[in-house]
Amino acid sequence: MAEVRLFPDRLEPYVELAAYERDLISRFGVGQYGATTSFVGSMRDFNEGDEVAKMFLEHYPGMTEKVLEKLCDQAMADYPILDCLILHRVGDILPNDPIVLVAAWSAHRGAAFDAARFLIEKLKTDAPFWKKESISEGERWVEKNTDG
C-alpha cells in the first residue's frame, strides 16, 4: 500500500498529502485511521557555518526508490500503521524548498509518530542521496547528514 515517489521538480508536500489521504479513504473507507503524522523537511540556507545558495541532490535511480520502498515495508512490519508515504526531491533545490515528506497513518497517534520518525531517521542514514552545496567559495559535496 505504501507509496514512494521522487520529484525532479518542485514538491508541494501539503497538496500531495491531501491527495494521498483522499485516495487512502477511497481504498480503506472512512474511519479506518485516527492519526496522521507527517514531517516535511526543507532546505536551509546554511550548513557547516557557511551560507548555502542552492543544493543539487543526486540519487541512484532505481536503487533509491528500492531503498525507500524497503523502509516503508519495514515501517509497516514494525509499527501498527495502516499506510505510509515517502516523497523526496532530487536535482536542483533552493533554500526553503521542501525536500522530503514522510507520513504515516494509524489508529492511534503513538504508532503514527513512531513510524514517521523511523522513516525520516532511516531515510537520512540509509537512502542513496548525495548533496552538493553551492557556497561562496564554490561547490562542495556534503560528507554527512546533520543529526536529528
PyMOL commands that set and color helices and strands:
alter all, ss='L'
color gray80, all
select helices_A, chain A and resi 13-28+63-78+109-126
alter helices_A, ss='H'
color red, helices_A
select strands_A, chain A and resi 3-7+35-42+46-47+50-51+54-59+81-89+91-93+98-106+129-135+138-141
alter strands_A, ss='S'
color yellow, strands_A
deselect
rebuild
show_as cartoon
